[in-house]
Structures are given as structure tokens and as C-alpha cells.
């Protein structure tokens, strides 16, 4: 059984691949001054970038976990998510309100994807 790690660092890897499945670390926005829609777009673009590095794409998403600073931003996040997700290929998903590591972040998303 081989485990591959993408961009492994001292604290975490950007992704861990095992048995045809990739587990991405939580992706966060780069520009925390943006509103929920802008931060969500940035996070989803970063997910697309990591998936491309792994040789896969969002049509193969299996699961998504979304953490929102405020659940009141659920509708704005969903507007961007719905435009991004591949029709008829939506992953299993959970969304929760959470205290994020940086108080300016409004969102963090981690996904699991088939390779």
C-alpha cells in the first residue's frame, strides 16, 4: 500500500493520495478582504488548481466539507458553489459554522476526490 503526499510540509500536506482517492487539506482564501462570494470563488479556484496537479477534476468529487465563519453567509456561498459544481456530479457535502484559524477568513473547504 503506497501513500503519496503532495507538497508535504512539517505540519500538513496539500493532499494525501491512497488507493485511488485524494484527500485535500482545507483550502482558504488568499484575500481575506473579499466578501463571502469572493472568498468562496478563490477557495474553489484553489481546489481546481490542486485537483489539476493531481490529474483529476471537480467532476470526480466524492465529498466536501465546508466551514463558514457565519452560517448567515450560507446563501452567498451556495450561489458560488452551485455555479462551480458540475451538474449531476455534486459530492456528498456538509456545511457547518466554525471558528476559523484566521478571523478574517469567511470560509474553508476540504474535499475528497477520486483520482
C-alpha positions in Angstrom: 0.0 0.0 0.0 1.6 3.2 -1.2 0.7 6.6 0.2 1.6 9.7 -1.8 1.8 13.2 -0.4 1.5 16.4 -2.4 3.6 19.3 -1.2 4.3 17.7 2.2 5.3 20.1 4.9 6.2 19.9 8.6 2.6 20.3 9.7 0.5 19.0 6.8 0.4 18.0 3.1 -1.6 19.8 0.5 -3.1 16.4 -0.4 -2.7 12.8 0.5 -3.4 10.1 -2.1 -4.2 6.5 -1.2 -5.9 3.7 -3.1 -7.2 5.9 -5.9 -8.6 8.6 -3.6 -7.1 12.1 -2.8 -7.8 13.9 0.4 -7.2 17.6 0.2 -6.3 19.8 3.1 -8.7 22.6 3.9 -8.4 25.4 1.3 -8.6 29.0 2.4 -9.0 32.4 0.6 -5.9 34.4 -0.2 -7.6 37.8 0.0 -9.5 37.9 3.3 -10.9 41.4 2.5 -13.3 39.9 0.0 -17.0 39.1 0.8 -18.2 35.5 1.1 -18.7 35.2 -2.7 -15.2 36.4 -3.5 -13.6 34.2 -0.8 -15.6 31.2 -2.0 -14.5 31.8 -5.6 -10.9 32.0 -4.5 -11.2 28.8 -2.5 -12.8 26.9 -5.3 -10.2 28.1 -7.8 -7.5 26.8 -5.4 -9.3 23.4 -5.2 -9.4 23.3 -9.1 -5.6 24.1 -9.1 -4.8 21.3 -6.6 -7.0 18.8 -8.4 -5.3 19.6 -11.7 -1.9 19.0 -10.1 -3.3 15.6 -9.1 -4.5 14.8 -12.6 -8.2 14.9 -11.6 -11.0 17.4 -11.6 -14.2 18.5 -9.8 -16.4 16.1 -11.7 -14.8 13.3 -9.6 -15.5 14.9 -6.2 -16.7 12.4 -3.6 -17.2 14.6 -0.6 -16.9 18.2 0.5 -16.8 19.7 4.0 -17.4 23.5 4.2 -16.7 25.6 7.2 -18.3 29.0 7.4 -17.4 31.7 9.8 -21.1 32.6 9.9 -23.9 30.4 8.8 -25.7 33.5 7.8 -23.4 33.5 4.7 -24.8 30.1 3.6 -26.8 31.5 0.7 -24.0 33.6 -0.7 -21.6 30.7 -0.5 -24.2 28.4 -2.2 -24.7 30.8 -5.1 -21.0 30.5 -6.0 -20.8 26.8 -5.2 -23.9 26.0 -7.4 -22.3 27.8 -10.4 -19.0 25.9 -9.8 -20.1 22.3 -9.2 -20.5 20.0 -12.2 -24.2 19.3 -12.9 -25.2 15.7 -11.8 -21.8 15.3 -10.1 -22.3 17.1 -6.8 -20.4 15.4 -4.0 -21.8 14.4 -0.6 -21.5 17.6 1.4 -21.7 19.0 4.9 -21.6 22.7 5.9 -21.1 24.0 9.4 -20.4 27.2 11.2 -16.9 27.3 12.7 -14.3 29.5 14.3 -11.6 29.6 11.6 -7.9 29.9 12.3 -7.8 33.5 10.8 -10.7 35.7 12.0 -10.8 37.4 8.6 -11.5 34.2 6.7 -15.2 33.6 6.0 -14.8 30.1 4.5 -12.6 27.0 4.4 -13.3 23.9 2.2 -11.8 20.5 2.1 -12.7 17.8 -0.4 -12.1 14.2 -1.2 -11.8 13.2 -4.8 -11.3 10.1 -6.9 -8.1 10.0 -9.0 
